[in-house]
Amino acid sequence: MSSRLTALNIAAAYPAGLARFWAGLLGWQDCEEGSGFVGLTPPEVEDFGLRFSPATVPKTGQNLMHFDLTSTSLTDQQATVDRALSLGARHIDIGQLPEEGHVVLADPEGNEFCVIEPGNNFLAECGFVGALACDGSQEVGYFWSQALGWPLVWDQDEETAIRSPHGGPKVTWGGPPLMPRNGPGRQHFDLTPADGDQSAEVARLLSIGATALTNGESTAGRTVLADPDGNTFCVLAAPPQPDK
């Protein structure tokens, strides 16, 4: 049994507007989900999508997750940067060195992302969305490998990475020192149980290191948990199956 990573959920002051930015940058389709939520569907069915939800607090500080977008050439890298800027992104400085080849940008609501230079061997087999790079411990990498049933593709010097057996982006954790956790972040994983049994999957996740944040109760079809680093995530009830 395992969970399926359905989406990276991003809190936004203007969910529809931020969804339009990422749809334009990634070439994904957007769809209204009701109650202010907007989703983006990736072209490959096994990849996880994006979900933009109404923010309750403003963004403060650097996010704990960001996308690394790949490039096939310097011309391709610049084209991605230009497209992002035309859609409303901006250049930012998060301490990157002048000799580093990647370009660091922020979307219209300040969420950081990188456009990686060509020739990056670690992302060579990945698509345009090469990785979701996360601040996190080795322990949390092991937890998410078990939670999703994704094998470790990197485990060295307290840095870890996992990837779906079906391909798609890698999810990486950079190891110590960790950034401070100041309350709920603006990004979290939305999971659905692979077999549709939400309560059983919540119990399994608790048994491998998750912590319950809602006394194990499900609210509006979602149970909120935290991983070993204290990052919140949601286990969603599986959507009803159509009658045959």
C-alpha positions in Angstrom: 0.0 0.0 0.0 1.2 3.5 -0.7 0.0 7.0 -1.3 -0.1 8.8 -4.6 1.3 12.3 -4.8 -1.6 14.0 -6.4 -0.4 17.6 -6.3 1.9 20.2 -4.8 -0.5 22.6 -3.2 0.6 26.3 -3.2 -1.2 28.9 -1.1 -1.8 32.0 -3.2 -3.3 35.5 -2.7 -4.8 35.1 -6.2 -5.0 31.4 -7.1 -6.4 31.8 -10.6 -3.8 34.4 -11.5 -0.9 32.3 -10.2 -2.3 29.3 -12.0 -2.3 31.2 -15.2 1.4 32.0 -14.7 2.4 28.4 -14.2 0.2 27.1 -16.9 1.8 29.5 -19.3 5.3 28.7 -18.2 4.9 24.9 -18.0 2.3 24.5 -20.8 -0.1 22.7 -18.5 -3.9 22.9 -18.5 -5.7 24.6 -15.7 -9.1 23.6 -14.3 -11.3 25.2 -11.7 -11.8 23.0 -8.7 -14.3 25.1 -6.7 -14.0 26.9 -3.3 -11.3 29.1 -4.7 -9.0 26.2 -5.6 -7.4 26.0 -9.1 -5.6 22.9 -10.4 -3.0 22.4 -13.1 -2.9 19.0 -14.8 0.4 17.8 -16.2 0.6 16.2 -19.6 1.8 12.9 -18.2 -0.8 11.1 -16.1 1.7 9.7 -13.6 3.3 13.2 -12.9 1.9 15.1 -9.9 0.0 18.3 -10.6 -0.2 21.7 -9.0 -3.1 23.0 -6.9 -3.4 26.7 -5.9 -5.5 27.4 -2.8 -6.4 30.7 -1.1 -3.7 31.9 1.2 -4.6 32.8 4.8 -1.3 34.6 5.6 1.2 36.5 3.4 4.4 35.0 2.2 7.4 35.7 4.5 10.8 34.3 3.9 12.1 31.8 1.4 10.0 28.7 0.5 11.1 25.3 1.6 10.4 23.9 -1.9 11.1 25.1 -5.4 11.1 23.8 -8.9 14.2 23.2 -11.0 13.4 23.6 -14.6 15.8 22.0 -17.2 17.3 23.4 -20.4 18.7 21.7 -23.5 21.0 24.6 -24.4 21.9 28.1 -23.3 19.5 29.4 -25.9 16.8 27.2 -24.5 17.6 28.3 -21.0 17.3 32.0 -22.0 14.1 31.3 -23.8 12.6 29.9 -20.6 13.8 32.9 -18.6 12.4 35.3 -21.1 9.0 33.5 -21.2 8.9 33.5 -17.4 9.7 37.2 -17.2 7.1 38.0 -19.9 4.5 36.2 -17.7 5.3 38.2 -14.6 8.4 36.6 -13.0 11.4 38.5 -11.8 15.0 37.9 -11.0 15.9 37.4 -7.3 19.0 37.0 -5.2 19.0 34.2 -2.7 22.8 34.0 -2.3 23.6 32.3 -5.6 27.2 32.8 -6.8 28.0 34.7 -10.0 29.8 31.7 -11.4 26.8 29.4 -11.0 25.0 28.6 -14.2 21.4 28.5 -13.0 19.1 31.4 -13.0 17.0 32.1 -10.0 13.6 33.7 -10.5 10.4 34.3 -8.5 6.8 34.0 -9.8 4.3 36.9 -9.4 3.7 36.0 -5.8 7.4 35.6 -4.9 7.7 31.8 -5.0 11.2 30.9 -6.0 12.2 28.6 -8.9 15.4 27.9 -10.8 16.1 27.5 -14.5 19.0 25.1 -14.6 21.8 25.4 -17.2 22.2 22.7 -19.8 24.5 19.7 -19.1 23.2 19.0 -15.6 23.9 15.3 -15.2 21.7 14.8 -12.1 18.6 16.0 -14.1 19.6 14.5 -17.5 16.8 11.9 -17.6 14.1 14.2 -16.4 11.7 16.4 -18.3 11.2 20.2 -18.3 10.3 20.0 -14.6 13.4 18.4 -13.5 13.1 18.4 -9.8 11.2 19.7 -6.8 14.1 20.7 -4.6 13.2 20.7 -0.9 14.9 21.8 2.3 14.9 18.7 4.5 16.7 16.0 6.4 17.9 12.6 5.3 15.2 11.1 7.6 12.5 12.9 5.7 13.8 11.6 2.4 13.5 8.1 3.7 10.0 8.8 5.0 8.7 10.0 1.6 10.4 7.1 -0.1 8.3 4.8 2.0 5.2 6.9 1.9 5.0 7.1 -1.9 6.7 3.8 -2.8 9.3 5.8 -4.8 12.9 4.4 -4.7 15.8 6.5 -3.6 17.9 7.7 -6.5 20.4 9.6 -4.4 21.5 9.0 -0.8 24.9 10.6 -0.1 26.3 13.1 2.4 22.8 13.4 4.1 21.3 14.5 0.8 18.5 12.3 -0.6 16.3 12.2 -3.7 13.5 10.0 -4.8 11.7 9.5 -8.1 8.6 7.7 -9.3 9.3 4.4 -10.9 7.2 5.7 -13.8 9.5 8.8 -14.3 8.7 12.4 -13.9 10.5 14.9 -11.7 12.8 14.0 -8.8 12.0 15.2 -5.3 15.2 16.1 -3.5 16.2 17.1 0.1 19.4 19.0 0.7 20.3 17.9 4.2 21.5 20.0 7.1 21.7 22.8 8.0 17.9 23.1 7.8 16.0 26.3 7.3 13.8 27.4 10.3 10.2 26.2 10.3 8.1 29.3 11.2 4.6 27.9 11.2 2.7 26.4 8.3 4.5 26.9 4.9 2.8 28.0 1.8 3.4 24.7 0.0 2.3 21.2 1.0 1.8 17.8 -0.6 -1.7 16.5 -1.3 -1.8 12.7 -1.3 -4.5 10.2 -2.2 -4.5 6.6 -1.0 -3.5 4.2 -3.8 -6.2 1.7 -2.8 -8.8 4.4 -1.8 -8.8 3.5 1.9 -8.1 6.9 3.5 -8.2 5.8 7.2 -6.0 2.8 6.6 -3.5 4.9 4.7 -3.4 7.6 7.4 -2.7 4.8 9.9 0.2 3.5 7.8 1.7 6.9 7.4 1.6 7.4 11.2 3.3 4.1 11.6 6.3 5.1 9.5 6.9 8.4 11.1 4.1 10.9 10.3 2.4 12.9 13.1 -1.3 13.6 13.3 -2.3 17.3 13.4 -6.0 16.9 13.5 -6.4 14.1 16.1 -6.7 11.7 13.2 -10.0 13.2 12.1 -10.8 13.9 8.5 -12.3 17.3 7.7 -14.0 17.9 4.4 -12.4 14.7 3.1 -8.8 15.6 4.1 -6.6 14.6 7.0 -3.7 16.8 7.9 -0.4 15.2 9.0 3.2 16.3 9.4 6.3 14.5 8.1 9.3 13.9 10.4 10.7 17.4 9.7 7.3 19.0 10.7 6.1 19.8 7.2 2.4 19.5 6.9 0.7 17.4 4.2 -2.8 16.3 3.5 -4.3 12.9 2.8 -7.4 13.3 0.7 -10.3 11.0 0.3 -10.2 9.2 -3.0 -12.8 10.6 -5.4 -15.9 8.4 -5.9 -15.6 5.9 -8.8 -18.3 6.1 -11.5 -20.8 3.3 -11.6 -20.1 0.7 -14.2 
